[in-house]
């Protein structure tokens, strides 16, 4: 039963982002839910549909320290994490932090880097820390990675391994704009020039408290039964090589809680789970015969057979 639909504290952020990224209300909300759930976001799509602009927009509106890492085939892990340089004056090594030490990190075209370089993100995304030269250094709070990747059939790409894919809470696609949104772009020009003028709608220090509130959204036992039934359906399906893991089930709950919180509710509904399920599941499931990642339509078809409490 839904409770009072009190406006979310991040409603102003969503409204401002929708003025820059036209016709992508659902994807913007998915990105915000990912941040509130303390996850990381993977955006896979063709070049030129607004992936980078979305990351820049969120960084500006949330007042987050931003860095962009342009992944290339010759990039090394030290280009991400940082490097120690010997200081002759002090006869000691000084650590120079890499671009990973930012609150919002855009890992642009992540699948153009080699697997060795991709793996440099694993500890940072999972543990929110970086180990280098025998020392462990914490990353800023909040810490949010938005990675973009081009379709795997494009030249010069390296597929992300399952261990890397699993570090992303949600995977989304932006797609082409609808006719009205594209017409507005053609008439008004690109929206990137609006970014410098965007004012922050939230302060970075407010975000951890919002994340805690999102994590506290109530989940009824019947809703847990529903989540378990969905997860078990993926494990029992002959269409996939393997089903969703317990970590994926936790990710599904976290994303659903954040989705409900954005909607101004303190209780998760089945509709919240359904809204985030494709983003949570598609990059974690592969077809048994082709090996390709699952599509939203595949997840919707599978979930259709699971009874809603």
Residue frames as qw, qx, qy, qz and C-alpha x, y, z in Angstrom:
[[0.000, 0.888, 0.460, 0.000, 0.00, 0.00, 0.00],
 [0.432, 0.446, -0.041, 0.783, 1.61, 3.31, -1.02],
 [0.334, -0.616, -0.421, 0.576, 2.08, 5.92, 1.64],
 [0.120, 0.913, 0.133, -0.366, 2.11, 9.70, 1.26],
 [0.720, 0.436, 0.220, 0.493, 3.68, 10.82, -2.00],
 [0.274, -0.889, 0.032, 0.366, 5.78, 13.55, -0.46],
 [0.566, 0.796, -0.206, 0.061, 8.09, 15.22, -3.01],
 [0.891, -0.105, -0.070, 0.437, 11.59, 13.76, -2.99],
 [0.315, -0.811, 0.120, 0.478, 14.49, 16.02, -2.01],
 [0.382, -0.254, 0.598, 0.657, 16.05, 15.27, -5.39],
 [0.450, 0.683, 0.575, -0.016, 12.98, 16.25, -7.45],
 [0.127, 0.931, -0.093, -0.329, 14.64, 19.57, -8.32],
 [0.308, -0.484, 0.709, 0.411, 17.73, 17.73, -9.58],
 [0.472, 0.280, 0.811, 0.204, 15.63, 15.56, -11.85],
 [0.331, 0.858, 0.360, -0.159, 13.69, 18.51, -13.22],
 [0.013, -0.859, 0.337, 0.385, 16.86, 20.45, -14.01],
 [0.386, -0.270, 0.806, 0.360, 18.51, 17.41, -15.62],
 [0.487, 0.500, 0.713, 0.067, 15.47, 16.87, -17.83],
 [0.253, 0.920, 0.067, -0.292, 15.92, 20.38, -19.21],
 [0.063, -0.696, 0.623, 0.352, 19.39, 19.43, -20.44],
 [0.102, -0.090, 0.962, 0.239, 18.90, 15.77, -21.43],
 [0.546, 0.141, -0.032, -0.825, 15.69, 15.93, -23.41],
 [0.822, 0.098, -0.310, -0.468, 13.22, 13.06, -23.54],
 [0.608, 0.180, -0.743, 0.212, 15.18, 10.77, -21.21],
 [0.501, -0.585, 0.216, -0.600, 13.25, 11.09, -17.96],
 [0.967, -0.224, -0.060, -0.106, 13.42, 7.35, -17.18],
 [0.801, 0.259, -0.277, 0.463, 17.16, 7.07, -17.78],
 [0.056, 0.607, -0.329, 0.722, 17.89, 10.15, -15.65],
 [0.713, -0.492, 0.161, -0.473, 15.82, 8.70, -12.84],
 [0.977, -0.015, -0.172, 0.123, 17.66, 5.39, -13.19],
 [0.529, 0.455, -0.354, 0.623, 20.98, 7.22, -12.83],
 [0.277, -0.583, 0.310, -0.698, 19.78, 9.00, -9.68],
 [0.908, -0.313, 0.007, -0.279, 18.45, 5.75, -8.23],
 [0.864, 0.212, -0.307, 0.337, 21.84, 4.16, -8.86],
 [0.214, 0.521, -0.398, 0.724, 23.60, 6.92, -6.94],
 [0.558, -0.494, 0.214, -0.631, 21.11, 6.78, -4.05],
 [0.981, -0.147, -0.057, -0.114, 21.59, 3.00, -3.85],
 [0.391, -0.733, 0.530, 0.167, 25.36, 3.52, -3.56],
 [0.848, 0.193, 0.450, 0.204, 25.94, 1.72, -6.84],
 [0.157, -0.465, 0.468, 0.735, 27.70, 2.46, -10.11],
 [0.636, 0.601, 0.270, -0.401, 26.19, 2.98, -13.54],
 [0.397, -0.132, 0.702, 0.577, 27.08, 1.51, -16.93],
 [0.515, 0.661, 0.144, -0.525, 25.71, 3.21, -20.04],
 [0.455, -0.065, 0.740, 0.490, 26.07, 1.28, -23.29],
 [0.485, 0.762, 0.370, -0.217, 25.06, 2.99, -26.50],
 [0.642, 0.530, 0.216, 0.511, 26.23, 4.50, -29.75],
 [0.369, -0.191, -0.085, 0.906, 28.46, 7.60, -29.71],
 [0.026, -0.164, -0.254, -0.953, 26.64, 10.90, -29.77],
 [0.399, -0.544, -0.648, -0.353, 23.44, 10.09, -27.87],
 [0.306, -0.764, 0.065, -0.564, 24.30, 12.02, -24.68],
 [0.845, -0.278, -0.400, 0.222, 26.15, 9.59, -22.41],
 [0.507, 0.056, -0.272, 0.816, 28.91, 12.03, -21.48],
 [0.165, -0.463, -0.074, -0.868, 26.49, 14.95, -21.21],
 [0.720, -0.530, -0.361, -0.265, 24.43, 13.01, -18.67],
 [0.752, -0.245, -0.348, 0.503, 27.47, 12.45, -16.45],
 [0.271, 0.213, -0.094, 0.934, 28.51, 16.11, -16.67],
 [0.375, -0.540, -0.258, -0.709, 24.97, 17.24, -15.90],
 [0.768, -0.517, -0.378, -0.013, 24.67, 15.13, -12.75],
 [0.638, -0.090, -0.274, 0.713, 28.07, 16.28, -11.52],
 [0.056, 0.337, 0.017, 0.940, 27.08, 19.94, -11.92],
 [0.528, -0.530, -0.291, -0.596, 23.63, 19.57, -10.35],
 [0.831, -0.461, -0.304, 0.077, 24.94, 17.59, -7.38],
 [0.138, -0.932, 0.307, -0.138, 28.02, 19.77, -6.85],
 [0.931, -0.241, 0.214, 0.171, 30.33, 16.78, -7.11],
 [0.163, -0.694, 0.577, 0.399, 34.03, 16.87, -7.84],
 [0.860, 0.445, 0.173, -0.177, 34.25, 15.47, -11.37],
 [0.179, -0.573, 0.680, 0.420, 36.92, 13.75, -13.39],
 [0.851, 0.435, -0.001, -0.295, 36.80, 12.12, -16.79],
 [0.466, -0.410, 0.733, 0.279, 39.01, 9.19, -17.74],
 [0.691, 0.534, -0.237, -0.427, 39.21, 8.59, -21.47],
 [0.777, -0.230, 0.582, 0.070, 40.00, 4.89, -21.80],
 [0.544, 0.670, -0.424, -0.274, 42.31, 3.84, -24.63],
 [0.975, 0.085, -0.205, 0.029, 44.07, 0.62, -25.57],
 [0.604, 0.376, -0.426, 0.559, 47.47, 1.90, -24.38],
 [0.385, -0.714, 0.185, -0.554, 46.27, 3.11, -20.97],
 [0.474, 0.131, -0.788, 0.369, 47.92, 1.64, -17.86],
 [0.511, -0.622, -0.589, 0.074, 46.41, 1.04, -14.40],
 [0.427, -0.339, -0.237, 0.805, 48.65, 3.78, -12.97],
 [0.011, 0.244, 0.311, 0.918, 46.92, 6.26, -15.28],
 [0.489, -0.573, -0.491, -0.438, 43.77, 5.64, -13.26],
 [0.709, -0.551, -0.384, 0.212, 44.96, 4.96, -9.72],
 [0.147, -0.963, 0.220, -0.042, 48.00, 7.23, -9.54],
 [0.819, 0.319, -0.294, 0.375, 51.72, 6.85, -9.23],
 [0.608, -0.737, 0.017, 0.296, 54.48, 7.29, -6.65],
 [0.530, 0.740, -0.151, 0.384, 57.33, 9.64, -7.59],
 [0.737, -0.284, -0.264, 0.554, 60.64, 9.78, -5.74],
 [0.050, -0.982, -0.009, -0.183, 61.35, 13.13, -4.10],
 [0.698, 0.292, -0.354, 0.550, 65.12, 13.64, -3.93],
 [0.094, -0.638, 0.263, -0.718, 64.73, 16.45, -1.41],
 [0.672, -0.435, 0.321, -0.506, 63.00, 14.30, 1.19],
 [0.126, 0.325, -0.936, -0.048, 64.44, 10.99, -0.01],
 [0.405, 0.220, 0.797, -0.391, 60.95, 9.54, -0.06],
 [0.052, 0.289, 0.778, 0.556, 58.23, 8.56, -2.50],
 [0.299, 0.265, 0.289, -0.870, 55.25, 10.90, -2.87],
 [0.302, 0.384, 0.864, 0.124, 51.98, 9.51, -4.14],
 [0.199, 0.177, -0.206, -0.941, 50.27, 11.51, -6.86],
 [0.514, 0.319, 0.708, -0.365, 46.57, 10.54, -6.90],
 [0.129, 0.125, 0.742, 0.646, 45.06, 9.59, -10.22],
 [0.336, -0.166, -0.235, -0.897, 41.70, 10.72, -11.57],
 [0.508, -0.346, -0.782, -0.103, 39.91, 7.93, -9.67],
 [0.297, -0.340, -0.562, 0.693, 40.11, 10.16, -6.58],
 [0.214, -0.129, -0.156, -0.956, 37.00, 12.14, -7.46],
 [0.450, 0.135, 0.617, -0.631, 33.42, 12.03, -6.26],
 [0.780, 0.484, 0.291, -0.268, 31.97, 11.38, -9.71],
 [0.287, -0.428, 0.704, 0.488, 34.23, 9.56, -12.16],
 [0.757, 0.528, 0.014, -0.385, 33.30, 9.25, -15.81],
 [0.516, -0.273, 0.746, 0.321, 35.02, 6.15, -17.22],
 [0.557, 0.615, -0.067, -0.555, 34.50, 7.05, -20.85],
 [0.771, 0.440, -0.414, -0.203, 34.55, 4.20, -23.41],
 [0.576, -0.555, 0.578, -0.160, 35.70, 1.77, -20.75],
 [0.906, 0.096, 0.412, 0.031, 35.70, -1.17, -23.16],
 [0.592, 0.767, -0.212, 0.129, 38.43, 0.40, -25.29],
 [0.175, -0.720, 0.640, -0.204, 40.97, -0.38, -22.55],
 [0.522, 0.198, -0.829, 0.001, 42.60, -3.76, -22.05],
 [0.743, -0.482, -0.445, -0.130, 41.28, -6.11, -19.33],
 [0.619, -0.122, -0.405, 0.661, 44.34, -5.33, -17.18],
 [0.047, 0.184, -0.094, 0.977, 43.49, -1.65, -17.15],
 [0.549, -0.444, -0.382, -0.597, 39.78, -2.31, -16.65],
 [0.729, -0.343, -0.564, 0.182, 40.65, -4.32, -13.56],
 [0.298, 0.142, -0.354, 0.875, 42.16, -1.23, -11.93],
 [0.387, -0.357, -0.067, -0.848, 38.59, -0.13, -11.24],
 [0.652, -0.278, -0.693, -0.134, 37.53, -3.31, -9.45],
 [0.453, -0.272, -0.596, 0.605, 38.79, -2.52, -5.95],
 [0.022, -0.016, 0.089, -0.996, 37.77, 1.12, -6.22],
 [0.501, -0.226, -0.389, -0.739, 34.20, 0.29, -7.19],
 [0.708, -0.315, -0.629, -0.065, 33.72, -2.53, -4.69],
 [0.620, -0.372, -0.455, 0.520, 35.72, -1.38, -1.66],
 [0.006, 0.967, 0.139, 0.214, 35.75, 2.40, -2.32],
 [0.469, -0.770, 0.348, 0.256, 39.47, 2.43, -1.74],
 [0.697, 0.649, -0.299, 0.063, 42.69, 2.10, -3.71],
 [0.801, -0.483, 0.253, 0.245, 45.72, 0.01, -2.75],
 [0.619, 0.724, -0.169, 0.254, 49.06, 1.19, -4.09],
 [0.355, 0.565, -0.556, 0.496, 52.63, 0.65, -2.92],
 [0.436, -0.128, -0.797, 0.398, 51.45, -1.28, 0.10],
 [0.083, 0.174, 0.426, -0.884, 49.10, 1.45, 1.31],
 [0.046, 0.580, 0.794, 0.175, 45.33, 1.64, 1.23],
 [0.016, -0.093, -0.049, 0.994, 43.86, 5.02, 0.42],
 [0.275, 0.558, 0.724, -0.299, 40.14, 5.76, 0.84],
 [0.176, 0.378, 0.514, 0.749, 38.21, 7.35, -2.00],
 [0.173, -0.106, 0.156, -0.967, 36.02, 10.45, -1.57],
 [0.038, 0.460, 0.868, -0.183, 32.49, 10.25, -0.23],
 [0.876, 0.213, 0.374, -0.217, 30.20, 10.04, -2.10],
 [0.164, -0.417, 0.750, 0.486, 31.93, 8.00, -4.80],
 [0.709, 0.483, 0.402, -0.321, 30.02, 7.31, -8.01],
 [0.249, -0.277, 0.708, 0.600, 31.37, 5.79, -11.23],
 [0.686, 0.577, 0.224, -0.382, 29.51, 6.29, -14.50],
 [0.383, -0.282, 0.726, 0.496, 31.09, 4.19, -17.22],
 [0.660, 0.562, -0.012, -0.498, 30.21, 4.39, -20.88],
 [0.457, -0.214, 0.787, 0.355, 30.91, 1.76, -23.47],
 [0.453, 0.379, -0.414, -0.693, 30.36, 1.43, -27.17],
 [0.938, 0.098, 0.085, -0.320, 28.55, -1.59, -28.61],
 [0.685, -0.401, 0.574, 0.203, 30.83, -4.65, -28.65],
 [0.771, 0.435, 0.398, 0.241, 30.66, -4.99, -32.44],
 [0.228, 0.966, -0.119, 0.012, 32.53, -1.70, -32.92],
 [0.762, 0.400, -0.317, 0.399, 36.22, -1.83, -33.80],
 [0.283, 0.472, -0.482, 0.682, 38.78, -1.62, -30.98],
 [0.602, -0.516, 0.166, -0.586, 36.64, -2.79, -28.07],
 [0.277, 0.172, -0.911, 0.252, 37.40, -5.36, -25.36],
 [0.599, -0.500, -0.490, -0.388, 34.41, -7.04, -23.71],
 [0.308, -0.573, 0.482, -0.587, 34.02, -6.39, -19.99],
 [0.344, 0.027, -0.931, 0.118, 34.47, -9.59, -17.95],
 [0.516, -0.579, -0.585, -0.237, 31.62, -10.76, -15.73],
 [0.543, -0.423, -0.428, 0.585, 33.50, -9.67, -12.60],
 [0.146, -0.058, 0.039, 0.987, 33.67, -6.11, -13.93],
 [0.308, -0.385, -0.527, -0.692, 30.07, -6.07, -15.16],
 [0.543, -0.526, -0.650, 0.072, 28.88, -7.23, -11.73],
 [0.348, -0.247, -0.324, 0.845, 30.37, -4.11, -10.13],
 [0.168, -0.132, -0.215, -0.953, 27.75, -2.00, -11.89],
 [0.322, 0.253, 0.705, -0.580, 24.43, -1.83, -10.11],
 [0.578, 0.640, 0.383, -0.331, 22.56, -0.75, -13.25],
 [0.314, -0.097, 0.606, 0.724, 23.20, -0.90, -16.97],
 [0.395, 0.703, 0.413, -0.423, 21.08, 1.35, -19.17],
 [0.426, 0.249, 0.511, 0.704, 20.83, 2.57, -22.74],
 [0.095, 0.455, 0.145, -0.873, 19.92, 6.10, -23.77],
 [0.458, 0.494, 0.714, 0.193, 18.84, 5.43, -27.32],
 [0.178, 0.325, 0.341, 0.864, 17.87, 7.95, -29.96],
 [0.174, 0.229, 0.393, -0.873, 15.71, 10.87, -28.83],
 [0.371, 0.585, 0.718, -0.058, 12.05, 10.89, -29.78],
 [0.367, 0.585, 0.405, 0.599, 10.92, 13.19, -32.58],
 [0.191, -0.944, -0.198, -0.181, 9.89, 16.06, -30.28],
 [0.618, -0.685, 0.158, 0.351, 13.13, 15.98, -28.29],
 [0.636, 0.039, 0.401, 0.658, 15.27, 15.81, -31.42],
 [0.212, 0.774, 0.361, 0.475, 13.36, 18.73, -32.93],
 [0.370, -0.927, -0.045, 0.036, 14.06, 20.78, -29.81],
 [0.681, -0.405, 0.308, 0.527, 17.76, 19.92, -30.14],
 [0.513, 0.372, 0.449, 0.630, 17.78, 20.93, -33.80],
 [0.010, 0.885, 0.290, 0.363, 16.07, 24.22, -33.06],
 [0.410, -0.906, 0.087, -0.064, 18.06, 25.09, -29.97],
 [0.376, 0.665, -0.611, 0.209, 21.41, 23.47, -30.67],
 [0.677, -0.036, -0.687, 0.262, 23.27, 21.04, -28.44],
 [0.547, -0.788, -0.181, -0.218, 22.75, 21.28, -24.70],
 [0.786, -0.104, -0.256, 0.553, 26.40, 20.97, -23.69],
 [0.234, 0.452, -0.085, 0.856, 26.80, 24.75, -23.69],
 [0.514, -0.681, -0.161, -0.495, 24.27, 24.94, -20.84],
 [0.823, -0.243, -0.435, 0.272, 26.49, 22.95, -18.46],
 [0.408, 0.158, -0.340, 0.833, 28.72, 25.79, -17.20],
 [0.270, -0.379, 0.025, -0.884, 25.64, 27.76, -16.16],
 [0.704, -0.386, -0.560, -0.202, 24.05, 24.90, -14.20],
 [0.233, -0.588, 0.483, -0.606, 23.84, 25.62, -10.48],
 [0.251, 0.032, -0.942, 0.220, 24.11, 22.84, -7.91],
 [0.597, -0.443, -0.288, -0.604, 20.73, 21.75, -6.51],
 [0.867, -0.485, -0.116, 0.011, 22.29, 19.65, -3.76],
 [0.070, -0.812, 0.567, -0.117, 25.53, 19.78, -1.80],
 [0.601, 0.276, -0.750, 0.017, 27.80, 16.70, -1.84],
 [0.004, 0.178, -0.800, 0.573, 27.57, 16.41, 1.94],
 [0.645, 0.033, 0.237, -0.726, 23.80, 15.93, 1.65],
 [0.688, 0.247, -0.568, -0.380, 24.07, 12.84, -0.52],
 [0.271, 0.126, -0.919, 0.258, 25.22, 10.30, 2.14],
 [0.318, 0.119, 0.606, -0.719, 22.19, 11.20, 4.28],
 [0.683, 0.294, -0.134, -0.655, 19.90, 10.72, 1.29],
 [0.531, 0.265, -0.795, -0.123, 21.53, 7.36, 0.60],
 [0.006, 0.029, -0.870, 0.493, 20.87, 6.31, 4.19],
 [0.517, 0.229, 0.329, -0.756, 17.22, 7.33, 3.89],
 [0.675, 0.319, -0.454, -0.487, 16.86, 5.39, 0.65],
 [0.375, 0.203, -0.897, 0.117, 18.41, 2.30, 2.27],
 [0.159, 0.053, 0.749, -0.641, 15.89, 2.56, 5.12],
 [0.595, 0.056, -0.239, -0.765, 12.81, 2.30, 2.85],
 [0.631, -0.129, 0.670, -0.370, 10.67, -0.56, 4.15],
 [0.446, 0.211, -0.765, -0.415, 10.48, -3.90, 2.32],
 [0.779, -0.189, 0.262, -0.538, 7.61, -6.16, 3.36],
 [0.516, -0.226, 0.825, 0.038, 8.08, -9.94, 3.65],
 [0.711, 0.514, 0.470, -0.102, 5.75, -10.47, 0.68],
 [0.392, 0.880, -0.228, -0.140, 7.95, -8.21, -1.42],
 [0.233, -0.593, 0.767, 0.079, 11.00, -10.25, -0.40],
 [0.692, 0.154, 0.704, -0.051, 9.13, -13.36, -1.54],
 [0.610, 0.767, 0.149, -0.136, 8.59, -11.65, -4.90],
 [0.122, 0.835, -0.524, -0.114, 12.28, -10.76, -5.27],
 [0.452, -0.333, 0.827, 0.019, 13.29, -14.32, -4.40],
 [0.725, 0.405, 0.547, -0.105, 10.82, -15.71, -6.92],
 [0.477, 0.857, -0.131, -0.144, 12.26, -13.47, -9.65],
 [0.083, -0.705, 0.702, 0.064, 15.81, -14.50, -8.83],
 [0.590, -0.081, 0.801, -0.053, 14.88, -18.17, -8.74],
 [0.714, 0.613, 0.281, -0.190, 13.15, -17.82, -12.11],
 [0.346, 0.823, -0.434, -0.122, 16.44, -16.69, -13.68],
 [0.265, -0.491, 0.829, -0.045, 18.26, -19.64, -12.09],
 [0.627, 0.150, 0.750, -0.148, 15.72, -22.18, -13.29],
 [0.603, 0.702, 0.014, -0.380, 15.41, -20.81, -16.81],
 [0.826, 0.043, 0.421, 0.373, 17.11, -22.87, -19.54],
 [0.454, 0.852, 0.142, 0.220, 17.55, -19.70, -21.57],
 [0.041, -0.918, 0.344, -0.195, 20.46, -18.40, -19.46],
 [0.620, 0.348, -0.644, 0.282, 23.87, -19.87, -18.68],
 [0.368, -0.201, -0.702, 0.576, 23.42, -19.02, -15.00],
 [0.210, -0.817, -0.505, -0.184, 20.96, -17.10, -12.85],
 [0.055, -0.828, 0.159, -0.535, 21.22, -14.01, -10.72],
 [0.526, 0.081, -0.664, 0.526, 23.56, -14.24, -7.74],
 [0.397, -0.682, -0.528, 0.313, 22.74, -13.26, -4.13],
 [0.275, -0.349, 0.009, 0.896, 24.68, -10.04, -4.74],
 [0.064, -0.223, -0.538, -0.810, 22.43, -9.31, -7.71],
 [0.350, -0.631, -0.683, -0.113, 19.37, -9.90, -5.49],
 [0.380, -0.597, -0.302, 0.639, 20.73, -7.38, -2.99],
 [0.158, -0.105, 0.300, 0.935, 21.36, -4.96, -5.85],
 [0.172, -0.458, -0.687, -0.538, 17.76, -5.39, -7.01],
 [0.388, -0.706, -0.555, 0.206, 16.46, -4.55, -3.53],
 [0.351, -0.450, -0.063, 0.818, 18.75, -1.53, -3.18],
 [0.054, 0.088, 0.463, 0.880, 17.70, -0.15, -6.55],
 [0.268, -0.581, -0.694, -0.330, 13.99, -0.73, -5.80],
 [0.390, -0.656, -0.424, 0.488, 14.35, 1.07, -2.46],
 [0.230, -0.295, 0.146, 0.916, 15.97, 4.05, -4.20],
 [0.059, -0.308, -0.643, -0.699, 13.26, 4.06, -6.86],
 [0.338, -0.692, -0.637, -0.029, 10.55, 4.19, -4.18],
 [0.393, -0.550, -0.226, 0.701, 12.42, 6.91, -2.29],
 [0.131, -0.018, 0.352, 0.926, 12.59, 9.10, -5.39],
 [0.247, -0.468, -0.664, -0.528, 8.83, 8.64, -5.67],
 [0.264, -0.443, 0.254, -0.818, 8.39, 9.99, -2.15],
 [0.862, -0.305, -0.237, -0.329, 7.40, 6.68, -0.51],
 [0.223, -0.594, 0.720, -0.282, 8.82, 4.80, 2.47],
 [0.742, -0.011, 0.647, -0.177, 7.68, 1.40, 1.26],
 [0.015, 0.308, -0.768, -0.562, 8.74, -0.64, -1.78],
 [0.760, 0.317, 0.255, -0.506, 6.02, -1.80, -4.17],
 [0.771, 0.123, 0.573, 0.247, 6.24, -4.57, -6.77],
 [0.493, 0.848, 0.163, 0.108, 6.13, -1.84, -9.43],
 [0.149, -0.897, 0.405, 0.092, 9.43, -0.48, -8.07],
 [0.637, -0.286, 0.686, 0.204, 11.07, -3.88, -8.47],
 [0.682, 0.512, 0.497, 0.160, 9.70, -4.23, -11.98],
 [0.249, 0.967, -0.031, -0.048, 10.97, -0.77, -12.92],
 [0.130, -0.813, 0.562, 0.080, 14.59, -1.51, -12.01],
 [0.871, -0.096, 0.482, 0.015, 14.74, -5.24, -12.81],
 [0.794, 0.570, 0.079, 0.198, 15.94, -4.93, -16.45],
 [0.172, 0.884, -0.345, 0.267, 18.71, -2.49, -15.48],
 [0.534, -0.588, 0.581, -0.177, 19.90, -4.80, -12.70],
 [0.846, -0.023, 0.531, -0.048, 19.58, -8.11, -14.54],
 [0.747, 0.658, -0.012, -0.095, 20.40, -7.61, -18.23],
 [0.334, 0.757, -0.546, 0.131, 24.18, -7.28, -17.84],
 [0.399, -0.442, 0.755, -0.275, 24.33, -10.16, -15.37],
 [0.783, 0.173, 0.569, -0.180, 22.58, -12.77, -17.55],
 [0.118, 0.457, -0.672, -0.570, 23.79, -14.36, -20.77],
 [0.851, 0.218, -0.086, -0.470, 21.85, -16.45, -23.24],
 [0.788, -0.273, 0.551, 0.032, 22.72, -20.13, -23.06],
 [0.811, 0.384, 0.376, 0.232, 23.15, -20.57, -26.82],
 [0.460, 0.803, 0.038, 0.377, 24.52, -17.28, -28.16],
 [0.628, -0.199, -0.272, 0.701, 26.39, -16.04, -25.09],
 [0.067, 0.518, 0.133, 0.843, 24.95, -12.56, -25.67],
 [0.032, 0.069, 0.570, -0.818, 23.77, -10.43, -22.78],
 [0.089, 0.577, 0.807, -0.086, 20.08, -10.53, -21.99],
 [0.004, -0.339, -0.267, -0.902, 17.80, -7.82, -23.32],
 [0.312, -0.022, 0.421, -0.852, 15.04, -5.99, -21.40],
 [0.730, 0.048, -0.286, -0.619, 12.43, -7.88, -23.42],
 [0.608, 0.080, -0.785, 0.088, 13.95, -11.19, -22.25],
 [0.099, 0.006, -0.701, 0.707, 13.73, -10.12, -18.59],
 [0.493, 0.026, 0.113, -0.862, 10.18, -8.85, -19.02],
 [0.741, 0.050, -0.532, -0.406, 9.12, -12.16, -20.56],
 [0.488, 0.030, -0.807, 0.331, 10.71, -14.15, -17.74],
 [0.058, 0.012, 0.544, -0.837, 9.23, -11.92, -15.02],
 [0.546, -0.083, -0.261, -0.792, 5.79, -12.20, -16.59],
 [0.714, -0.132, -0.670, -0.156, 5.51, -15.72, -15.27],
 [0.331, -0.060, -0.682, 0.649, 6.22, -14.70, -11.65],
 [0.268, -0.744, -0.589, -0.167, 3.13, -13.91, -9.59],
 [0.073, 0.486, -0.208, 0.846, 2.95, -10.43, -8.07],
 [0.237, -0.297, -0.794, 0.474, 2.07, -10.43, -4.35]]
